[in-house]
Each structure stands twice: as structure tokens, then as C-alpha cells.
Amino acid sequence: MARLSDANLVTAKEIMARFPRVRSALIPLVHLAQEQDGLVTEDAMVHIAELLGIAPAEVYGTATFYEMFKFEPVGRYCVNICTNISCQLVGAYELLEHAEEHLGVRVGSTTEDGLFTLEDVECIAACTEAPALQVNYRYRYNVTPADFDRLIGDLRAGRLADEVPPHGTLARIRQRVPAEQWVGRGAEEQAKVDAR
């Protein structure tokens, strides 16, 4: 279980410097930890707490509120099928059953090859395009069982590598904000961030 790497520590400090209150960087730093290891490790949460000057329990409490943060290993592709009311009314449960059958796993499980983790999720805010799913939080709309099979085949074959990065990758291009555009942080507060 890893703390932030040296390179990610530099990135973490860049992220922290953007906020007038350093603890506001909590969620971006948890994303960074998940991107590094594919999940949020206990050591990473302790490291983030040290950087932000808060208790590890606060990092854990905040991170566990959000379903996108994983604390156990998941597949390269996390497939989230929405089964909330709009999706449910147009076949989401049938799609979910089909997905279990096609992948050979039950909801909450990962395929033996480590490629796919299947999840049943609440509303993903695509009600007008139901049934909907996400793969690593990239949307697919009006999904039929045949569409699902093609999607899985394309992912297995690497045909969607440009569109769907591995789980944990928030963005392919990291945002860089020039120091002169950072939100009002006094010299004293910036010195504390630089010292961490």
C-alpha cells in the first residue's frame, strides 16, 4: 500500500497551492492517489492527511462518501449499470442480468482476467437516454444487450483505448494553473504548503 510517489507529491503540492484553504484540495488528492494505485490505499489516506494537516479519519470519511473512490482492487474497466427508475423502466435490470451472464460474474465482482468489475449503481444523471451505463465514468446511452456485447468486445480488443482510460485515470491531461492565477493565498499560507 503506497503513499504518494515523489512525482505525485509534486503534483499534490501544485494542486494544494491552488486553494486558499489547503484542506479544500482533499478530493483532488484522493483522485490523485486512486490514479496512482487504482484504488485509495490506507497509506495514501494517511499521507494526504499529513499534507493537509487533518486527521486520516477525515480523509477516509470524505472519500467513502463518494462511490467513485475504490478501497479494494477493481478491474481495468469499472462498468456501472444504472438501475434507478428511468433506466429500470426501459430494461436496466434485464441489461444488468445480461451483463452478468456475458461477463460471467455477479454484480460487485471482477472477471478472472482482471479486466472488468461490474457494478449496479444509482442514478448517473442520464435519465433521458436510458438505459445508461458508464465505463470508468465515460457514458454510454440507450444501451441494448447487443450494444453491451460490442462495448465489451471493443474494450477487450483495445479499440477504445483512446476513449476509455484505465480505471482511476481522471483525465489524460493534467490541468496546470499558473501561480499568478491561484486563488488568494497569502505568503504565510503558501510557505506552509511548500514546507509539507
ABEGO torsion letter per residue (X at the ends): XBBBBAAAAAAAAAAAAABABAAAAAAAAAAAAAAAAGBBBAAAAAAAAAAAGBBAAAAAAAAAABAABBABBBBABBBBBBABAAAAAAGAAAAAAAAAAAAGBBBGBBBAAGABBBBBBBBAGAAAAOBBBBBGGBBBBGBBAAAAAAAAAAAAAGAAAAABBBBGBABABBBBBBAAABBBBBAAAAAAAAAX
